[in-house]
Amino acid sequence: MISITTTSVYVDEQSKALDFYTEKLGFMKQVDVPTGEYRWLTVSSPADPNGVQVLLEPDQHPAAKAFKAALVEDGIPFTQFAVDDIDREVARMKELGVRFTQDVTDYGNVAVAVFDDTCGNLIQLAMMKGSAA
């Protein structure tokens, strides 16, 4: 059976990304291995430390930079993270200085908000509600 172990988020600077993803989002560093000029650098949720890891991958390839820029220009989030209480999480993150490009929006079975990760991406938070959870 195939399972997801790692997914990537392209970042403009790995050290800055690590600070943001650990200090603002509350993720924990899992792997930090030098790979030449860059690092194999992953974080995961403390709620599931053995679960999926997010690779903070350098966006050095020109296609990655263009892709990220186009998504941000169009206001499209690169990825999504789940939360149990979106209002509480957005308030906590705003207190830490995180900039939201979309405040909490209720779509019935899901509520979402979108923030800037300071590394060139928009990221969506989502909270499933009711029978969709």
Disulfide bonds with the S-S distance in Angstrom:
none
